[in-house]
Amino acid sequence: MVPPLDAMVLMEEPTFAGCLIRARPIGILDMVDSGAHDGKLLCVPEAGFRHKEIRSIRQIAPNQLEEVVEFFRTYKNMEGRVTEITGWLDVEAVPALLQSCVEAAKAS
């Protein structure tokens, strides 16, 4: 079974489980989860004016990026998993991650 590709959408408004949001990826949180690579997409909503010009994680405040890191670190630790945060990759790395996920899904 191919693990799902996780994505987080930066928003000011609350949402709910199962809500569909058209979003644009702007980077990847590069992680290793239990010895396996586990990149997480960071996205912004397509709709609305607040994120209209954001195309890169370089446009996101460092403290907001750290909040995302802490979110993933905390929930992985709560599951008892050993994780390593290796850093942020900018938007140029997104197509390769998406392609590898598509290829893995086709192979399974």
C-alpha positions as CSV (number, residue, x, y, z in Angstrom):
1,M,0.0,0.0,0.0
2,V,1.3,3.5,-0.9
3,P,1.1,6.0,1.9
4,P,-1.0,9.1,1.2
5,L,0.6,12.4,0.4
6,D,-0.2,14.8,3.3
7,A,-0.8,18.4,2.7
8,M,-1.5,21.4,5.0
9,V,-3.3,24.5,3.8
10,L,-2.4,27.7,5.6
11,M,-5.7,29.5,6.3
12,E,-7.1,32.1,8.7
13,E,-10.6,30.7,8.6
14,P,-11.6,27.5,10.5
15,T,-12.7,24.5,8.4
16,F,-13.9,21.0,9.0
17,A,-12.9,17.4,8.2
18,G,-13.9,16.5,4.6
19,C,-13.9,20.1,3.4
20,L,-12.5,20.5,-0.1
21,I,-10.3,23.5,-0.7
22,R,-8.7,24.3,-4.0
23,A,-5.1,25.0,-3.0
24,R,-1.7,25.8,-4.5
25,P,1.4,24.1,-3.2
26,I,4.3,26.4,-2.2
27,G,6.8,24.1,-0.7
28,I,7.5,20.8,1.2
29,L,8.3,20.1,4.8
30,D,11.0,17.4,4.3
31,M,10.7,14.7,6.9
32,V,11.8,11.1,7.7
33,D,9.2,9.1,9.5
34,S,10.3,5.7,10.9
35,G,13.2,5.6,8.5
36,A,11.2,6.5,5.3
37,H,11.0,9.8,3.5
38,D,7.7,11.5,4.2
39,G,7.4,14.9,2.6
40,K,4.5,17.1,3.5
41,L,3.1,19.6,1.0
42,L,2.5,23.2,2.3
43,C,-0.2,25.0,0.4
44,V,-2.2,28.2,0.3
45,P,-5.8,28.5,-0.8
46,E,-6.4,29.6,-4.4
47,A,-9.4,31.7,-3.4
48,G,-9.3,34.9,-1.5
49,F,-7.0,37.9,-1.5
50,R,-4.7,37.2,1.4
51,H,-2.7,34.4,-0.3
52,K,-3.2,35.6,-3.9
53,E,0.5,36.6,-4.4
54,I,2.1,33.8,-2.4
55,R,4.0,31.4,-4.6
56,S,6.9,30.3,-2.3
57,I,7.6,29.3,1.3
58,R,10.1,32.2,1.2
59,Q,7.0,34.4,1.5
60,I,5.8,32.8,4.7
61,A,7.0,34.1,8.1
62,P,9.6,31.9,9.8
63,N,7.5,31.6,12.9
64,Q,4.5,30.4,10.9
65,L,6.8,27.7,9.2
66,E,7.9,26.7,12.7
67,E,4.3,26.2,13.8
68,V,3.8,23.8,10.8
69,V,7.0,21.9,11.8
70,E,5.8,21.7,15.4
71,F,2.3,20.4,14.3
72,F,3.8,17.5,12.4
73,R,6.4,16.8,15.0
74,T,3.8,16.7,17.8
75,Y,1.3,14.5,16.0
76,K,4.0,12.0,14.9
77,N,5.3,11.8,18.4
78,M,1.8,11.2,19.8
79,E,1.7,8.2,17.5
80,G,4.9,7.0,19.0
81,R,6.9,7.4,15.7
82,V,10.5,8.5,15.4
83,T,10.7,11.4,13.0
84,E,13.4,13.7,11.8
85,I,12.7,17.1,10.3
86,T,15.3,17.7,7.6
87,G,14.1,21.2,6.6
88,W,12.0,23.0,4.0
89,L,12.1,22.6,0.3
90,D,10.8,25.5,-1.9
91,V,8.2,25.2,-4.6
92,E,10.7,23.9,-7.2
93,A,10.8,20.6,-5.4
94,V,7.0,20.0,-5.5
95,P,6.7,18.5,-9.1
96,A,9.3,15.8,-8.2
97,L,7.4,14.8,-5.0
98,L,4.1,14.7,-6.9
99,Q,5.6,12.6,-9.7
100,S,7.1,10.1,-7.2
101,C,3.8,9.7,-5.5
102,V,2.0,9.1,-8.8
103,E,4.5,6.5,-9.8
104,A,4.3,4.8,-6.4
105,A,0.5,4.7,-6.7
106,K,0.7,3.2,-10.2
107,A,3.1,0.5,-9.0
108,S,1.0,-0.6,-6.1
